[in-house]
Amino acid sequence: MKPSADSPEELPPRDTLRRALREVRISVTDRCNFRCIYCMPRAHFGKNHRFLSHADVLRFEEIARLARILRGMGVGKIRITGGEPLLRRDVDQLIAQLAQIDGLDLALTTNGVLLPRLAARLYAAGLARVTVSLDALDEAIFQRMSDTTMSVRDVLAGIDAAAAAGLHVKVNTVVRRGCNDGEIVPLARYFRGTGHILRFIEFMDAGTTNGWNRAQVMSAQEMLAQVQAVFALHALPPNHAGETARRYAYQDGAGEIGVIASVTQPFCEQCTRLRITTDGRLYTCLFAEDGADIRALLRAGQTDAALRERIANVWRARADRYSMLRSAQAPLAQNALRAGMSYLGG
């Protein structure tokens, strides 16, 4: 007999809107070597900012234990994030532990500048896929967006190193009107034919530190129109249920791009994603105001069954649909998550 909606045996667990838990993003550090204006603006993350202490951060064995429990609950995909996850010392050792979990699709998101040193180690540890953030090819625009001493050349070198090591590469670009919206076609032209999938993302109101303004949101349709004015495209079907990006292929076979329209075309109804912060809190939405502590249970010696029950109960209580509400009732107040994406893992 099929379990009922609130049955503790139902796997994967489903929330109040019947969305299944299938994907988890795990942040391994709240630190970053960039100060991107939409994520960690320097005015809020300057030299006096207090990052998490070593004791507060989930240990690799704790992350691996949670990953095994989540896999047993039906989760098929885990993405390692930050902050900048490659700043976490020996992160390839964590990848090696996670890669041993049967049937787990494992990926990592990074700004790319440390990939020339680490890509081969990550691949050898068992990582197959990496997503690199790059918001501009123009050096001045890149510097303005990322507020870093690094160069576009450093990110491109990281992408090349990842590909040379054997990693499958995607490139993510957050587009902010009036800032880097002129970079859409140059980026599309650069990555055409490379085998790397480029995705354009609408500027989102995650947290209260990024100065979000609806007027600075360039819609996915506008981004797509810029590319289509130069290169012929056709739509592709989603790879899987709940995929956030709308996919398009170049008519001449030169590759694929995607657009992520969480502001103008919300996809809350299909969201299957849980987030675990660096200090071990469960968040059921990028726009959530608070999370549920799982670290305390880990360090109190609770059984796997107890941890699994805690995670399942958090998910079953989930009713998040912030982007849909924002779209239907605009303007909404900007969400109250104080630390923003750098804490939550993007």
C-alpha positions as CSV (number, residue, x, y, z in Angstrom):
1,M,0.0,0.0,0.0
2,K,1.3,3.4,-0.9
3,P,2.2,5.6,2.2
4,S,0.0,8.5,2.9
5,A,1.2,12.1,2.5
6,D,2.3,12.3,6.2
7,S,3.6,8.8,6.5
8,P,7.1,8.7,8.0
9,E,8.0,5.9,5.6
10,E,7.4,8.0,2.5
11,L,10.7,8.4,0.6
12,P,11.7,10.9,-0.5
13,P,9.7,12.9,2.0
14,R,7.2,15.5,0.6
15,D,6.3,18.9,1.9
16,T,2.9,20.5,2.3
17,L,2.8,21.3,-1.4
18,R,3.7,17.6,-2.2
19,R,7.2,18.6,-3.4
20,A,9.7,15.8,-2.9
21,L,13.2,16.3,-1.4
22,R,15.6,15.4,-4.1
23,E,18.5,17.8,-4.1
24,V,20.7,19.3,-1.3
25,R,23.2,22.1,-1.4
26,I,25.8,21.9,1.4
27,S,27.9,25.0,2.2
28,V,31.4,24.1,3.5
29,T,32.6,27.7,4.3
30,D,31.1,31.2,4.8
31,R,34.4,32.7,3.6
32,C,35.2,34.0,0.1
33,N,38.1,35.6,-1.7
34,F,35.6,37.7,-3.8
35,R,33.3,40.5,-2.6
36,C,30.6,40.3,-5.3
37,I,28.1,43.1,-5.0
38,Y,25.1,40.8,-5.1
39,C,26.4,38.3,-2.6
40,M,29.1,39.6,-0.2
41,P,29.3,43.4,-0.7
42,R,32.4,44.8,1.1
43,A,30.4,47.3,3.0
44,H,28.8,44.4,5.0
45,F,31.7,41.9,4.7
46,G,34.7,44.0,5.4
47,K,37.8,43.4,7.6
48,N,35.7,43.6,10.8
49,H,33.1,41.0,9.7
50,R,33.0,38.0,12.0
51,F,33.1,34.7,10.1
52,L,32.2,31.4,11.7
53,S,34.8,29.9,14.0
54,H,36.4,26.5,13.3
55,A,34.4,24.9,16.1
56,D,31.1,26.1,14.5
57,V,31.8,24.6,11.1
58,L,30.5,21.2,10.2
59,R,33.4,18.7,10.0
60,F,33.9,16.5,6.9
61,E,32.8,13.4,8.7
62,E,29.6,15.1,9.8
63,I,28.9,16.3,6.3
64,A,29.5,12.8,4.9
65,R,27.3,11.3,7.5
66,L,24.4,13.7,6.6
67,A,25.0,12.9,2.9
68,R,24.7,9.2,3.5
69,I,21.5,9.7,5.4
70,L,20.1,12.0,2.8
71,R,20.9,9.5,0.0
72,G,19.0,6.9,2.0
73,M,16.0,9.3,2.0
74,G,16.0,9.5,-1.8
75,V,18.2,12.5,-2.4
76,G,20.1,12.0,-5.7
77,K,22.1,15.2,-6.0
78,I,24.4,17.1,-3.6
79,R,26.2,20.3,-4.6
80,I,29.1,21.7,-2.5
81,T,29.0,25.4,-2.1
82,G,30.2,28.3,0.1
83,G,31.3,31.1,0.4
84,E,34.0,29.9,-1.9
85,P,34.2,26.1,-1.2
86,L,37.8,25.8,-2.5
87,L,38.9,27.9,0.4
88,R,38.0,25.0,2.7
89,R,41.3,23.2,3.5
90,D,41.5,19.7,1.9
91,V,38.1,20.0,0.4
92,D,39.1,17.2,-2.0
93,Q,39.1,14.9,1.0
94,L,35.4,15.6,1.5
95,I,34.8,15.0,-2.1
96,A,36.5,11.6,-1.8
97,Q,34.2,10.7,1.1
98,L,31.0,11.8,-0.8
99,A,32.1,10.1,-4.0
100,Q,31.9,6.8,-2.2
101,I,28.1,7.1,-1.7
102,D,26.4,5.0,-4.4
103,G,24.1,6.7,-6.8
104,L,25.0,10.3,-5.7
105,D,25.3,13.0,-8.3
106,L,28.0,15.3,-6.9
107,A,28.8,18.8,-8.1
108,L,30.6,21.9,-6.8
109,T,30.1,25.7,-7.4
110,T,33.1,28.0,-7.3
111,N,34.4,31.3,-8.5
112,G,37.2,29.3,-10.3
113,V,40.3,31.1,-9.4
114,L,41.7,28.2,-7.3
115,L,40.9,25.6,-9.9
116,P,44.3,25.7,-11.6
117,R,45.8,24.3,-8.3
118,L,42.9,22.1,-7.3
119,A,41.0,20.8,-10.4
120,A,43.1,17.7,-10.9
121,R,42.9,16.8,-7.2
122,L,39.1,17.3,-7.2
123,Y,38.7,15.1,-10.3
124,A,40.9,12.4,-8.8
125,A,38.8,12.5,-5.6
126,G,35.7,11.7,-7.6
127,L,34.2,15.1,-8.6
128,A,32.6,15.0,-12.1
129,R,31.0,18.4,-12.4
130,V,31.8,22.0,-11.5
131,T,30.0,25.3,-12.0
132,V,32.0,28.4,-12.3
133,S,30.6,31.9,-11.6
134,L,31.7,34.5,-14.1
135,D,29.7,37.8,-14.5
136,A,31.7,39.6,-17.2
137,L,34.6,39.2,-19.7
138,D,35.3,42.9,-19.7
139,E,37.9,43.5,-17.0
140,A,36.5,46.7,-15.6
141,I,33.0,45.3,-15.4
142,F,34.3,42.1,-13.8
143,Q,36.2,44.1,-11.2
144,R,33.1,46.2,-10.4
145,M,30.9,43.1,-10.0
146,S,33.3,40.9,-8.0
147,D,35.3,43.6,-6.1
148,T,38.4,41.5,-6.1
149,T,42.1,41.8,-7.0
150,M,41.7,38.7,-9.2
151,S,41.3,39.0,-12.9
152,V,39.0,37.6,-15.6
153,R,42.1,35.8,-16.8
154,D,42.3,33.9,-13.4
155,V,38.7,32.7,-13.8
156,L,39.2,31.7,-17.4
157,A,42.4,29.8,-16.4
158,G,40.3,28.0,-13.8
159,I,37.7,27.0,-16.3
160,D,40.5,25.7,-18.7
161,A,42.1,23.8,-15.8
162,A,38.8,22.2,-14.8
163,A,38.2,21.0,-18.4
164,A,41.8,19.8,-18.8
165,A,41.4,17.7,-15.6
166,G,38.3,16.0,-17.0
167,L,35.6,18.0,-15.1
168,H,32.3,18.9,-16.9
169,V,32.0,22.7,-16.7
170,K,29.0,25.0,-16.5
171,V,29.3,28.8,-16.2
172,N,26.8,30.9,-14.3
173,T,26.4,34.7,-14.9
174,V,24.2,36.8,-12.7
175,V,22.9,39.7,-14.8
176,R,22.2,43.1,-13.2
177,R,20.6,45.7,-15.5
178,G,22.9,48.7,-16.0
179,C,25.9,46.8,-14.7
180,N,26.8,43.8,-16.8
181,D,23.8,43.4,-19.2
182,G,26.1,44.3,-22.1
183,E,28.2,41.2,-21.4
184,I,25.5,38.7,-22.4
185,V,26.4,38.3,-26.1
186,P,30.2,38.5,-25.5
187,L,29.9,35.7,-23.0
188,A,27.7,33.6,-25.3
189,R,30.1,34.1,-28.2
190,Y,33.1,33.2,-26.0
191,F,31.7,29.9,-24.7
192,R,30.0,28.8,-27.9
193,G,31.7,25.7,-29.2
194,T,33.7,25.0,-25.9
195,G,31.4,22.3,-24.6
196,H,30.7,24.5,-21.5
197,I,27.0,25.3,-20.8
198,L,26.5,29.0,-20.0
199,R,23.6,30.1,-17.9
200,F,22.2,33.6,-17.3
201,I,20.6,34.2,-13.9
202,E,18.2,37.0,-12.9
203,F,19.4,39.3,-10.1
204,M,17.6,38.0,-7.0
205,D,16.7,39.6,-3.7
206,A,18.4,37.1,-1.4
207,G,19.3,38.7,1.9
208,T,19.3,42.4,2.9
209,T,22.9,43.3,2.0
210,N,22.9,43.3,-1.8
211,G,20.9,46.5,-2.5
212,W,18.4,44.6,-4.6
213,N,16.1,46.8,-6.7
214,R,13.4,45.4,-9.1
215,A,14.4,47.9,-11.7
216,Q,17.9,46.3,-11.9
217,V,16.4,42.9,-12.8
218,M,16.8,42.0,-16.4
219,S,14.3,39.3,-17.3
220,A,15.4,36.0,-18.7
221,Q,13.3,36.7,-21.8
222,E,15.3,39.9,-22.4
223,M,18.6,38.1,-21.9
224,L,17.5,35.4,-24.3
225,A,16.4,38.0,-26.9
226,Q,19.9,39.5,-26.9
227,V,21.4,36.1,-27.7
228,Q,18.8,35.2,-30.3
229,A,19.4,38.5,-32.1
230,V,22.9,37.1,-32.9
231,F,22.6,33.3,-32.8
232,A,19.7,31.1,-33.7
233,L,18.4,29.0,-30.8
234,H,15.8,26.3,-30.2
235,A,14.3,25.2,-26.9
236,L,15.4,22.0,-25.3
237,P,13.3,19.8,-22.8
238,P,14.4,19.8,-19.1
239,N,16.9,17.2,-18.1
240,H,14.8,16.3,-15.0
241,A,11.8,17.4,-13.0
242,G,12.5,20.5,-11.0
243,E,15.4,21.8,-13.2
244,T,15.8,25.5,-12.5
245,A,17.2,26.5,-15.9
246,R,15.3,26.7,-19.2
247,R,17.5,25.2,-21.8
248,Y,18.3,26.3,-25.3
249,A,20.7,24.9,-28.0
250,Y,22.4,26.8,-30.8
251,Q,20.8,25.8,-34.2
252,D,24.3,25.1,-35.6
253,G,25.1,22.6,-32.9
254,A,27.7,24.9,-31.2
255,G,26.4,24.2,-27.7
256,E,23.8,25.1,-25.1
257,I,22.8,28.0,-22.9
258,G,20.2,28.4,-20.2
259,V,18.3,31.1,-18.4
260,I,17.2,31.0,-14.7
261,A,14.2,33.2,-14.2
262,S,13.4,33.0,-10.5
263,V,12.1,36.6,-10.3
264,T,10.0,36.9,-13.5
265,Q,9.0,33.2,-14.0
266,P,9.1,31.6,-10.5
267,F,9.4,27.9,-10.3
268,C,8.6,27.3,-6.6
269,E,6.1,24.6,-7.4
270,Q,8.9,22.4,-8.8
271,C,11.5,23.2,-6.2
272,T,13.0,20.0,-4.6
273,R,16.0,21.6,-2.9
274,L,17.2,21.7,0.7
275,R,20.2,23.7,1.9
276,I,22.6,23.0,4.8
277,T,24.6,25.9,6.0
278,T,28.3,25.8,7.1
279,D,27.3,25.7,10.7
280,G,24.7,22.9,10.2
281,R,21.3,24.6,9.8
282,L,18.6,23.3,7.4
283,Y,17.0,25.8,5.2
284,T,14.1,24.9,2.9
285,C,14.3,28.0,0.7
286,L,16.9,30.4,-0.5
287,F,14.6,33.2,0.8
288,A,14.0,31.7,4.3
289,E,14.4,33.8,7.4
290,D,15.7,31.0,9.7
291,G,16.8,27.4,9.6
292,A,16.6,24.3,11.8
293,D,19.7,23.2,13.7
294,I,21.0,19.7,12.8
295,R,24.6,20.2,14.1
296,A,23.4,20.0,17.7
297,L,21.9,16.6,17.0
298,L,25.0,15.4,15.3
299,R,27.2,16.4,18.2
300,A,24.9,15.1,20.8
301,G,25.4,11.6,19.5
302,Q,22.0,11.1,18.0
303,T,21.4,8.0,15.8
304,D,21.0,8.1,12.0
305,A,17.3,7.3,12.5
306,A,16.9,10.4,14.7
307,L,18.8,12.6,12.2
308,R,16.7,11.3,9.4
309,E,13.5,11.9,11.3
310,R,14.6,15.5,12.0
311,I,15.4,16.2,8.4
312,A,12.2,14.6,7.1
313,N,10.0,16.5,9.6
314,V,11.6,19.8,8.6
315,W,10.9,19.1,5.0
316,R,7.4,17.9,5.6
317,A,6.5,21.2,7.3
318,R,7.8,23.2,4.4
319,A,5.4,25.6,2.7
320,D,7.9,28.0,1.1
321,R,7.0,29.8,-2.2
322,Y,8.6,33.2,-1.7
323,S,9.2,33.9,-5.4
324,M,5.6,33.0,-6.4
325,L,4.3,35.4,-3.7
326,R,6.8,38.1,-4.7
327,S,5.5,37.8,-8.3
328,A,1.8,37.8,-7.3
329,Q,1.9,40.4,-4.6
330,A,4.8,42.7,-5.6
331,P,6.2,44.6,-4.0
332,L,7.1,42.3,-1.1
333,A,9.5,43.4,1.6
334,Q,13.0,42.2,0.9
335,N,13.5,38.9,2.8
336,A,15.1,39.1,6.2
337,L,17.9,36.6,5.9
338,R,20.7,38.8,7.3
339,A,23.7,36.9,6.0
340,G,22.4,36.3,2.5
341,M,23.7,33.9,-0.1
342,S,27.2,33.7,1.3
343,Y,25.8,32.1,4.4
344,L,23.1,30.0,2.8
345,G,25.1,28.6,-0.1
346,G,23.4,30.2,-3.0
